[in-house]
Amino acid sequence: MSNNPSDVAARFTPAWLSPVPIFFVLLWSTGFIVAKFGLPYAPPLTFLILRCAGVLVLLVPCVLIWRAPWPHAAGIGHIAVAGLLLQAGYLAGVWCAIKLGMPAGLSALIVGMQPILTAAAAPLIGETVRPRQWLGLAFGLGGVALVVAAKINLVGLSALSIGFCVAALFSITVGTMYQKRFCPRFDLRTGSVIQFTATMLVLLPAAVLFEDFDLGLTTVAWTPSFIGALLWSVLALSIGAIFLLFKLLRRSDATQVTSLLYLTPPTTAVMAWIAFGEAFSLLGILGMVVAVIGVIFVVKK
């Protein structure tokens, strides 16, 4: 048995009492805020390519300076596939849906189905979902529905935007399960370089074909809002939130981790109230409480 202090702390400190889940929810919830700041000034795939490039500019020197370990060949393949599902599939789907007019509230509700899908697929990776957790998942989904109910409208809704959002839902669900099953542990520095490189290479041809992407970035308006959104996406979301997500997947069941996403719409609603003065109703406040209760049911041992 290890006498390493960090190992001892890990055995006696409940994973869900650490600040990691709180920081993850706070960072992840800024995604829709960033979209509101950034998407008016650049096409969605172009924005995501710049986001990937920014991550690589920061991480590649770190990998070289600290000589971070690379996974074996098979591991590289699994990490790349997981990255494509979690990054290219999920982010491109949601951002394209919003760009096409999908209301943010409805997109949040559709993507909010992920914890339910993850729980249904849990046996595939050897995890068991207890009855209390199923109850918590139902509470969480209900809470999300209450939070976004007042913000849902059908203006701008199309079959294509719905298709993008549903594809994003399945992509992040499968990606979470795939990473948990095939590559739960890897060096976050080299692993992120692999994932963001793969994502950029896949998105680049699509951006050239559908968004007239060029090296001069003529489709981008370099406003302060766009630059701020891009920097936040690189530092807080792509590095901060993704690193925390991977850390959580190492420590806990996929169902527990994804249940935290139920807290994203309530947290985003509060952020939108602070940043843009968006009001939310008493029904929304009730939804926040219900969502928190649901997550507690899922993550409590």
N, C-alpha and C positions, 0 to 999 in steps of 0.2 A: 504494500500500500504506500502511495506517495506521501511524503511529508512536506512537499512543496506548499508554502503558505497559500499560493493562489489556488492550488487544487483543493486544499482543505476549505478555503472560503467558498469555492464553487459547490462543495458537497453540502455545506450548511446554510448557504444563502439561497432562498427561493428565487428562481430565475425571474419570476414575475413581480418581485418586489424591488428589482434593480431599476435604475432610471432609464435603462436602454429602451424598453417599450414606450415610455413616455416621449423620449426624444424622437424615436422612430415615427410615432403618430404625428407629432408636431411638424417634423420635416416633411413627411409624406403628404400631409394635408395641404401643404403650400403648392402642390402641383397644379390645382385648378386656378389658384391665384396667379401663378407664373404664366399659365396659358392665357389668362385675361390680359396680362401685361405684354406678352410676347407675340402671340399669334396675329394681332393686327399688322405687324411689321415684317412678317416673313412667312412663307408657306410652311406647313407643319413638318414635312420631311426635311426641308432645308434647315429648319431650326434644330431638329434632332441630330442631323449630321454635324452641325456646328457644335452642338452639345457633346457629341462623342469626340470630336476633334479636340475640344477643350480639355476633356478628361485625359485623353492620351498625352497631350502636351504636359500635363502636370504629373501623370503617373509614370510615364516611360523613364524620365530622368531618375525618379525615386527607385524604380526597379534596377536601373543600371548602377546607381550610386551604392545602394545597399545590397546589391547582388541577390535580390529576392529569388527564391527557388521557383523553378518552372515545373509544372506537372508533367507526367509521362505522356506519350503520344495519345493514348486512348483517353486520358484525362482531359487533354486539350480539346478533343472532339466533344466530349460530354459538356464541358464548361461552355464551349462555343454555342452548342445547341440550346442549353439553358439560357444563355445570354440573349440569343435571338428571340426566344419566346418571351422572356421577361422584359426585354428592352425594345427590340424592333416590333414584335407582334403587339404587345400591350400598349406601349407609348404611341406608336404610329396609329394604331386603331382608334384610341381615345382622341388623340389630337386631330386626326382627320375627321372624325365624327363631329367634334366641336366646330371645326373649321367649316364643315358643310351645313352647320345650323342646328346640330343636336343640342337641345337645352342642357346646360351643365347639370341641373338637378336630375334629369332623366338619365343622363350618362352615369351619374353617381349611383343611381338606383340599380341600373343594369349591371355595372361592374361590382356593385355591392352584393351580388349573388355569389361572388367567388367563395366565401367561407362555406356556403352550403355545398357547392360543387366539390370543394376540396374535402369536406367531411365525407361526402358520398364516395369519393375515390380513395379515401384513406386506407381501406383494406389492401389496396394494390401495393402500398409501400409498407405494409405490416403494422399499421396503426389502427387502434380501436377507438371509436367514438362512443362515449358513454351516454345513456339517456339524458342525464343532466346537461351534457354538452349540446345535444340536439335541441333541448329546450332553450338553452342559451343562444344557439344559432338562430332559432326562430324569433326570439326576443330581439336579437341584434338586427335582423332584417326588418322586423316591424319598426324598430326605432329609426332606422335609416329612412324607411318609407315615410314616417311621420315628419322627419326633419326636412325632406326634400319635397313633400307633397305640395306645399305652397309655391314652390319654385318651378314646378313642372308645367310646361305648356307645350302645345303641339305645333307651334309656329316654327317653320323651317324644318320640320321633321320629314325625312324621306327614307325610302327603303335602303338606300346606300348608306346613309348615316347610321341607321339601326344596324345594318350588316357590319359596319366597321366596329361599332361598340360591342356587339355580341362576339365578334372575332377577337377583340381585345380581352373580353372576359375569359374566353376559353384559352387564349394564349397565356395569360398570367397564371391561370389555374394549372394548366399542364406544365408550364415552366417551373412553378413552385414545386410540384410533385416530382418533376424530372430531376431538378437539382437535389432535392431531398433524397431521392433514390440513388442517383448515379454519381453525384459529386458534392456531397454535403460538406466536405472539408477541402479547402485549398487556400493557398496564400492569396489574400484579398488583393494585393497589389498586382501580381502577375495574372491572377484570374480575371480581374477587372480589365486589364489590358486586352486579354483574349476576347472577353465579351463585347467590349465597346469597339474593338477592331472589326469583329465579325458583324456587329450591328451596322457600323458605318459602311462596310463593303456591300451589305445587302440593300441598305436604303439608298445608296448612291445611284445605282441605275434607275430605280423608281423615281427618284427626284429629277434626274435628267429627262426621263420620259414624260413625266406628268407635271413637273413644276418648272421646266426650262432652267434647271440648275446649271450654273456655269462657275468657273473659277473666279470670275470677277464679282460673284455674288450680287448680280444686278437686281435680283428679286428681293433683296433685303434692304430695309430702311433702318439705318444705324442710329436710331433715336436713343435718348437716355433710358427710356422705358424698356426698349428691346435689349440694350446692353446689360442693364440691371437684371432683367429676367434671364438672360443667357448665363451671366455669372452665377446667379443663384442656382440655376438648373445644374450647372457643372459642379459647383462646390457643395451645395446643401443637399441637392436631390441625387445626382448621379454618384457622388462620392459619399456624402454623409448618410443619406437615407438608405442607399443600396448596401453600403457596408453594414449598417445596423440590421437590415433585413437578413443578410447572410449570417450575421452573428446570431440572430434569433433562431434561424433555421437550424443552426448547429446545436442549439441548446434545448429546443422544444419541438413538440409535434407540429406538423404543418397546419393542422386544424387550429391549434392554439395561436399560432403566428398569424394566420390569415384572418382570424376573428378580430384582430386589432384593426383591420380595415373598416370594420363597422364604426369605429370612432372617427374615421376620416371625414365623412360628410358633416357631422356635428362640429368638429373642430374647424373645418373649412368655413362653415356658416358663421362661426364666431369671428374668424379672421376677416371674412368679407364684411362683417358688421363694423369691425375696427378700421379696415382699410378703405372701404367704399361706402360705408354708411348703410349697407343693405340691412333691411329690417327682417326679423324672423318672429313668427307668431308664438303664442303660448303652446300651440300644437307642436311647434318645432322644439321648444324647450322640453316638453314632455317626451318627445322622440329621443332627445339627447339622454335623458335619464334612462329610458327603456334600453337604449343601445348600450349604455355603460353596464346596466344590470346583466344584459345578455353576455357581454364579454367576460364579466366576472364569473358567470356560470360556466363559461367554456374553459377559462384558464385556471380556475381554482382547482387545486389538487384534491 
